[in-house]
């Protein structure tokens, strides 16, 4: 039986990224996935790529990830489907002081971001009604990618570099000397010196197999799609007062999703469809901000899952001897994954680790040192 250096549980974008970085370093890696690459929440991600973060470490990771998405072919030989759109974030008065503090720091970090007064926003995009908006920020290099292409690209490159993939749901994780043995629903057994749990909504249950309690919940979040009306166009944006994010989807459509917490669900039993009322409610938020879009027509949508931590920030760290977790990214993990995978590979292999990673260890919840990030209820902005 082959003993791997690292077993990665989960072939979403985070697991694929870590496998890519480990394999790039010659680490013997196996990825175990319950369905297919990007077959869970990753494949239904809105895949917005932006570095507009209040947390400086996450901003730097997202910045580096944007670079990887942009130059994906150089890294993997494949396309990530990246499109640069820029991202406008609209803020209420209570956010103004923080925005004025964060934007200069982002520029200092090499993240080109413009601070805009409401009149500047309307001059550029006259379709907006900026009632309740005091300040805005426009991140120039932001955009979106194809979540399936990006995940498959990193995983396929990892396989070319020597990583293996196995399919099946992990049913047990048990110590075996200085290693761990993992059994799957397909009757497969894998032995690895180290284990990374990167299974999104299923991470909590897997962590419990090694005696770790992670305070994660699973929420159902929808994405509604619409066809543009007439010749009206507005940019990719986040509207904090109205609680939604918005981005184009190709040339004919745009999609919308909520910024705030949603109901918790069973990850193995939830409604994947978007009801007409749900789409209508999100559409009404958009029309309130951009009235000329009143004639946009619904084109359906889908529902996916967020694995959510109490402070809506990632949960990363060692949770048992030589067992690590990368979960709880709370709906904003896709944009971080390509570059974050290198930091997690450092952690797993005992390489020097950026000190900024330590703040995401799950012990913060026991110590009541949750991270203060995002804006008000929109913690997803990190």
Backbone torsions as a table, in degrees:
resi	resn	phi	psi	omega
1	UNK	NA	131.5	178.3
2	UNK	-75.5	131.7	172.1
3	UNK	-101.8	119.4	-179.3
4	UNK	-84.5	158.4	173.1
5	UNK	-70.3	-43.7	-176.9
6	UNK	-139.8	133.5	168.6
7	UNK	-106.7	123.8	177.9
8	UNK	-103.8	120.2	178.3
9	UNK	-95.4	111.9	179.3
10	UNK	117.8	124.2	177.4
11	UNK	-114.0	38.1	164.8
12	UNK	-78.0	-169.4	-174.1
13	UNK	-65.2	-31.9	179.9
14	UNK	-72.4	-47.3	178.5
15	UNK	-62.3	-41.1	179.4
16	UNK	-63.1	-40.4	-179.5
17	UNK	-65.2	-47.1	-180.0
18	UNK	-62.4	-42.2	178.0
19	UNK	-60.4	-41.3	178.0
20	UNK	-60.3	-46.6	-178.1
21	UNK	-70.4	-37.9	177.3
22	UNK	-64.5	-47.7	-179.2
23	UNK	-63.3	-34.1	177.9
24	UNK	-62.5	-22.4	-179.8
25	UNK	-99.0	6.1	179.4
26	UNK	81.0	14.8	179.2
27	UNK	-79.5	129.4	179.4
28	UNK	-70.8	111.0	-168.6
29	UNK	-125.8	138.8	170.8
30	UNK	-125.5	136.8	177.4
31	UNK	-109.0	127.8	179.8
32	UNK	-113.1	122.4	-174.4
33	UNK	-129.2	136.3	-176.5
34	UNK	-75.0	-24.0	-177.7
35	UNK	-132.2	-84.5	179.8
36	UNK	-151.9	161.8	177.4
37	UNK	-56.2	128.0	-177.3
38	UNK	62.9	22.1	-176.5
39	UNK	-79.7	-10.5	178.2
40	UNK	-102.7	-139.4	-178.1
41	UNK	-59.0	-30.4	-179.5
42	UNK	-55.3	-45.5	-175.7
43	UNK	-67.0	-15.8	178.5
44	UNK	-108.0	12.1	-179.8
45	UNK	-67.9	148.1	171.3
46	UNK	-70.5	-17.3	171.0
47	UNK	59.5	31.6	174.0
48	UNK	-68.9	137.1	-177.1
49	UNK	-119.5	109.0	-178.9
50	UNK	-151.8	156.7	-180.0
51	UNK	-115.7	17.4	-179.9
52	UNK	-77.1	87.0	-177.7
53	UNK	-126.6	145.1	171.4
54	UNK	-79.7	-24.3	177.5
55	UNK	-84.1	119.8	-172.7
56	UNK	-64.1	-38.4	179.9
57	UNK	-65.5	-46.9	179.3
58	UNK	-62.8	-36.5	177.0
59	UNK	-60.4	-43.2	-179.2
60	UNK	-67.0	-39.5	178.5
61	UNK	-65.2	-44.6	179.3
62	UNK	-63.5	-39.7	175.9
63	UNK	-57.3	-47.0	-179.6
64	UNK	-67.5	-33.0	177.0
65	UNK	-67.2	-39.3	176.3
66	UNK	-58.0	-42.4	176.9
67	UNK	-59.6	-40.4	178.7
68	UNK	-68.8	-42.6	177.3
69	UNK	-59.6	-41.6	-177.3
70	UNK	-66.8	-39.5	-177.2
71	UNK	-107.6	33.6	-171.6
72	UNK	-58.7	-37.3	-178.3
73	UNK	-64.1	-34.8	177.6
74	UNK	-66.0	-32.3	-178.2
75	UNK	-83.8	-38.3	-171.0
76	UNK	-122.8	-12.4	-174.5
77	UNK	80.1	12.5	-175.0
78	UNK	-137.6	172.3	179.2
79	UNK	-96.8	145.5	172.5
80	UNK	-98.3	-4.1	-176.6
81	UNK	70.1	23.3	-175.6
82	UNK	-68.6	135.3	172.7
83	UNK	-128.4	128.0	177.6
84	UNK	-85.7	123.4	-179.6
85	UNK	-124.3	-18.0	-166.2
86	UNK	75.1	163.0	178.7
87	UNK	-143.6	124.9	177.6
88	UNK	-100.7	131.1	177.4
89	UNK	-118.0	123.1	-175.5
90	UNK	-101.3	125.7	-172.2
91	UNK	-119.1	145.2	173.3
92	UNK	-79.2	171.3	-176.6
93	UNK	-56.5	-35.7	-175.8
94	UNK	-68.0	-13.5	178.3
95	UNK	-92.8	-10.4	-165.8
96	UNK	-58.1	-45.5	-177.1
97	UNK	-61.3	-42.4	-179.8
98	UNK	-67.0	-42.2	179.7
99	UNK	-60.5	-43.4	-179.2
100	UNK	-67.0	-22.4	176.1
101	UNK	-84.5	-39.7	-174.1
102	UNK	-74.2	-41.9	-174.0
103	UNK	-59.1	-46.7	176.5
104	UNK	-60.3	-36.9	178.5
105	UNK	-65.0	-40.4	177.4
106	UNK	-60.5	-43.8	178.2
107	UNK	-62.7	-38.3	176.6
108	UNK	-63.7	-27.8	178.8
109	UNK	-84.9	4.2	-179.1
110	UNK	81.2	27.5	178.1
111	UNK	-114.8	94.2	-174.2
112	UNK	-61.4	114.6	-175.7
113	UNK	-138.6	128.8	-179.5
114	UNK	-98.9	134.5	173.4
115	UNK	-89.9	122.8	-173.1
116	UNK	-122.7	135.0	170.7
117	UNK	-80.1	157.9	-177.9
118	UNK	-54.3	-39.1	-178.1
119	UNK	-66.8	-28.8	176.5
120	UNK	-70.8	-36.8	178.4
121	UNK	-64.2	-46.7	-178.3
122	UNK	-66.5	-34.9	178.1
123	UNK	-63.0	-35.7	-179.0
124	UNK	-83.6	-38.7	-176.6
125	UNK	-131.9	83.6	-172.5
126	UNK	-67.3	-10.6	179.3
127	UNK	-71.6	-15.3	-176.8
128	UNK	-79.0	140.7	164.6
129	UNK	-104.1	112.4	-172.3
130	UNK	-97.9	30.9	174.2
131	UNK	-58.1	127.8	179.3
132	UNK	85.4	1.5	-179.4
133	UNK	-102.9	127.0	-179.2
134	UNK	-104.3	-27.2	-174.3
135	UNK	-158.6	156.2	178.0
136	UNK	-142.4	158.3	175.6
137	UNK	-131.2	139.4	178.9
138	UNK	-122.5	112.7	177.6
139	UNK	-89.8	115.7	-169.5
140	UNK	-71.8	-35.3	-173.5
141	UNK	-88.8	0.4	-176.8
142	UNK	-69.8	166.3	179.1
143	UNK	-178.7	-146.8	175.1
144	UNK	-149.7	161.3	-179.0
145	UNK	-128.6	179.4	174.5
146	UNK	-96.2	113.8	-173.0
147	UNK	-65.3	-33.5	-179.7
148	UNK	-73.6	-47.1	179.1
149	UNK	-59.2	-43.9	-177.8
150	UNK	-64.2	-44.6	-179.3
151	UNK	-67.0	-48.8	179.4
152	UNK	-62.3	-36.4	-179.5
153	UNK	-62.2	-45.2	179.4
154	UNK	-68.8	-39.0	-179.0
155	UNK	-69.3	-41.3	179.0
156	UNK	-65.4	-38.0	177.1
157	UNK	-67.0	-38.2	176.3
158	UNK	-59.9	-41.0	178.8
159	UNK	-65.4	-39.6	176.9
160	UNK	-61.4	-29.4	-179.0
161	UNK	-89.8	4.4	173.0
162	UNK	117.3	-8.7	178.9
163	UNK	-69.5	153.6	176.2
164	UNK	-114.8	157.5	175.9
165	UNK	-125.1	141.4	174.8
166	UNK	-130.6	150.2	-177.5
167	UNK	-120.0	141.1	-177.9
168	UNK	143.0	155.6	178.2
169	UNK	-81.9	129.7	178.7
170	UNK	-69.9	124.2	-176.8
171	UNK	-105.3	-26.5	176.7
172	UNK	-145.5	147.8	170.6
173	UNK	-131.1	112.5	-173.3
174	UNK	-129.9	142.9	178.1
175	UNK	-70.1	143.1	175.4
176	UNK	-141.2	91.7	-174.4
177	UNK	64.8	-124.2	179.0
178	UNK	-93.1	9.6	-178.2
179	UNK	-123.5	-177.5	177.1
180	UNK	-127.9	141.1	175.8
181	UNK	-110.7	129.4	-178.7
182	UNK	-115.6	129.9	176.0
183	UNK	-109.3	149.4	-178.1
184	UNK	-123.5	166.6	179.6
185	UNK	-65.9	-15.7	178.6
186	UNK	-90.5	5.4	-179.9
187	UNK	82.6	9.0	-179.4
188	UNK	-84.7	151.6	175.3
189	UNK	-129.9	132.0	-178.6
190	UNK	-127.7	135.2	175.6
191	UNK	-115.3	132.7	-178.9
192	UNK	-144.4	147.6	178.3
193	UNK	-70.3	-31.7	-179.0
194	UNK	-138.0	153.8	-176.6
195	UNK	-132.0	137.0	170.6
196	UNK	-116.1	124.0	173.5
197	UNK	-94.3	111.7	-179.8
198	UNK	-135.4	54.9	-169.9
199	UNK	-108.6	22.3	175.0
200	UNK	54.0	-125.4	-175.1
201	UNK	-62.8	-15.7	-179.6
202	UNK	-98.4	3.8	-176.5
203	UNK	-67.0	-36.8	-177.7
204	UNK	-59.9	-46.1	179.5
205	UNK	-65.1	-37.4	178.5
206	UNK	-68.1	-39.7	178.2
207	UNK	-63.2	-35.1	179.1
208	UNK	-62.7	-25.7	178.9
209	UNK	-65.2	-22.1	178.3
210	UNK	-110.2	16.1	174.2
211	UNK	84.3	15.8	-179.1
212	UNK	-104.8	133.9	176.7
213	UNK	-104.0	115.9	178.9
214	UNK	-106.8	128.1	-177.9
215	UNK	-81.5	61.5	-178.1
216	UNK	-105.3	145.1	171.9
217	UNK	-121.9	165.8	-179.5
218	UNK	-120.4	124.9	-179.8
219	UNK	-115.6	147.8	173.7
220	UNK	-92.7	123.4	177.8
221	UNK	-124.1	138.5	-177.9
222	UNK	-100.8	158.4	169.6
223	UNK	-129.0	121.6	179.4
224	UNK	-108.1	138.3	-179.5
225	UNK	-112.0	147.4	-178.3
226	UNK	-140.7	152.3	171.5
227	UNK	-91.4	137.6	179.2
228	UNK	-56.7	150.3	175.7
229	UNK	-102.7	130.5	178.6
230	UNK	50.4	-134.3	-179.4
231	UNK	-106.8	16.9	-178.3
232	UNK	-74.4	131.7	176.7
233	UNK	-137.4	138.4	170.5
234	UNK	-129.4	158.7	-175.5
235	UNK	-79.3	168.4	167.9
236	UNK	-56.1	131.7	-176.2
237	UNK	-156.9	160.5	169.8
238	UNK	-117.6	130.2	-178.6
239	UNK	-111.6	101.6	-175.2
240	UNK	-70.3	-42.9	178.0
241	UNK	-60.7	-36.9	-179.1
242	UNK	-93.7	-4.2	169.4
243	UNK	69.6	40.1	178.0
244	UNK	-142.6	159.5	168.5
245	UNK	-116.0	158.3	-170.6
246	UNK	-148.5	133.6	171.9
247	UNK	-148.9	154.0	174.2
248	UNK	-67.5	152.7	173.6
249	UNK	-125.2	94.7	-171.7
250	UNK	69.0	-148.0	-176.4
251	UNK	-101.3	-18.2	-171.5
252	UNK	-104.9	-20.9	-172.0
253	UNK	-125.7	165.4	165.1
254	UNK	-136.6	159.0	179.2
255	UNK	-127.1	155.3	-173.9
256	UNK	-138.0	142.5	174.8
257	UNK	-146.0	164.1	-178.0
258	UNK	-81.6	150.9	178.2
259	UNK	-97.1	-12.6	-170.1
260	UNK	-108.4	168.6	179.2
261	UNK	-56.7	149.3	-179.6
262	UNK	-129.7	174.4	-177.4
263	UNK	-61.7	147.1	175.9
264	UNK	-81.9	151.7	-177.2
265	UNK	-144.2	170.3	170.5
266	UNK	-83.3	122.5	-176.7
267	UNK	-63.2	-18.0	179.2
268	UNK	-98.5	2.9	-177.8
269	UNK	-155.7	85.3	178.2
270	UNK	-144.5	158.5	-178.7
271	UNK	-79.6	115.9	-178.2
272	UNK	-85.5	-5.7	-178.4
273	UNK	-91.1	158.3	173.3
274	UNK	-104.8	122.5	179.4
275	UNK	-75.9	155.7	179.9
276	UNK	-56.4	-38.7	-179.7
277	UNK	-66.5	-38.3	179.6
278	UNK	-63.9	-45.8	178.9
279	UNK	-64.1	-40.5	-179.5
280	UNK	-63.5	-40.9	179.6
281	UNK	-64.4	-41.3	176.9
282	UNK	-67.1	-41.7	178.7
283	UNK	-60.2	-36.7	179.7
284	UNK	-64.7	-34.7	177.6
285	UNK	-64.4	-40.1	179.9
286	UNK	-66.4	-44.7	-178.5
287	UNK	-64.2	-34.1	176.6
288	UNK	-60.5	-36.3	-179.8
289	UNK	-86.8	-34.2	-178.1
290	UNK	-131.1	79.7	-174.3
291	UNK	-52.4	-34.7	179.9
292	UNK	-63.2	-12.0	178.0
293	UNK	-85.2	11.9	-178.8
294	UNK	-59.4	-25.1	-178.0
295	UNK	-94.6	4.6	174.8
296	UNK	-62.0	143.3	-174.8
297	UNK	-111.7	139.3	-178.4
298	UNK	-66.8	139.3	177.4
299	UNK	-125.9	25.4	176.1
300	UNK	90.2	-144.4	-178.2
301	UNK	151.7	-159.8	-177.9
302	UNK	-159.1	168.2	174.7
303	UNK	-120.3	146.3	178.7
304	UNK	-136.8	-169.6	-175.5
305	UNK	-122.2	141.5	167.7
306	UNK	-112.9	133.8	167.5
307	UNK	-94.3	116.1	-164.6
308	UNK	-112.8	131.1	174.2
309	UNK	-92.6	163.9	-177.4
310	UNK	-58.2	-31.9	178.7
311	UNK	-105.3	9.2	178.0
312	UNK	64.4	22.5	177.2
313	UNK	-116.6	156.5	-174.3
314	UNK	-57.5	154.5	176.5
315	UNK	-115.7	110.0	-172.5
316	UNK	-137.7	128.0	175.9
317	UNK	160.5	178.6	178.6
318	UNK	-85.5	125.3	-174.8
319	UNK	-112.5	-10.3	174.2
320	UNK	-157.6	165.4	-178.9
321	UNK	-54.2	113.4	177.3
322	UNK	66.7	21.5	172.7
323	UNK	-120.3	127.9	-173.8
324	UNK	-123.4	158.5	178.0
325	UNK	-129.9	144.1	170.3
326	UNK	-136.5	95.5	-173.8
327	UNK	-152.2	-172.3	175.6
328	UNK	63.4	29.3	-177.5
329	UNK	-75.4	-5.1	163.2
330	UNK	58.2	38.7	174.2
331	UNK	86.6	-3.4	177.4
332	UNK	-123.4	27.5	-175.8
333	UNK	-87.5	-23.3	-176.2
334	UNK	-57.6	-47.8	-175.1
335	UNK	-64.8	-22.2	-178.6
336	UNK	-86.7	-25.9	-162.3
337	UNK	-57.8	-47.9	-173.5
338	UNK	-56.4	-45.2	-179.2
339	UNK	-85.5	-32.2	178.9
340	UNK	-61.3	-32.5	179.0
341	UNK	-56.2	-33.0	178.3
342	UNK	-68.9	-40.1	178.5
343	UNK	-65.0	-40.0	-179.3
344	UNK	-71.6	-35.0	174.2
345	UNK	-61.1	-38.6	175.0
346	UNK	-59.0	-46.5	-177.5
347	UNK	-61.0	-45.6	-176.1
348	UNK	-66.9	-35.9	-172.5
349	UNK	-98.6	10.8	179.2
350	UNK	63.5	24.4	172.8
351	UNK	-78.2	163.5	176.1
352	UNK	-56.5	133.2	-174.5
353	UNK	-112.7	138.1	175.2
354	UNK	-57.4	128.1	-179.3
355	UNK	-57.2	-24.4	-179.6
356	UNK	-64.6	-19.2	-178.1
357	UNK	-73.1	-27.5	-173.7
358	UNK	-60.0	-31.5	-176.0
359	UNK	-63.4	-15.4	-176.1
360	UNK	-95.7	3.4	179.8
361	UNK	-62.6	141.6	-177.9
362	UNK	-65.0	-13.1	178.5
363	UNK	-62.8	-17.0	-178.5
364	UNK	-61.2	-27.8	-178.8
365	UNK	-73.7	-36.8	175.6
366	UNK	-68.8	-34.5	-177.6
367	UNK	-87.0	0.1	-179.5
368	UNK	55.6	44.2	177.1
369	UNK	-120.7	49.7	179.7
370	UNK	-61.4	152.2	-176.0
371	UNK	-79.1	139.0	176.0
372	UNK	-97.0	106.1	-175.4
373	UNK	-148.4	162.7	-179.9
374	UNK	79.1	-164.3	-177.0
375	UNK	-132.1	112.3	178.5
376	UNK	57.4	-130.9	178.6
377	UNK	-74.5	-14.8	-178.9
378	UNK	-83.1	61.8	-179.3
379	UNK	-68.0	-17.6	-179.5
380	UNK	-61.7	-18.8	178.1
381	UNK	-78.4	-5.7	173.0
382	UNK	54.0	NA	NA
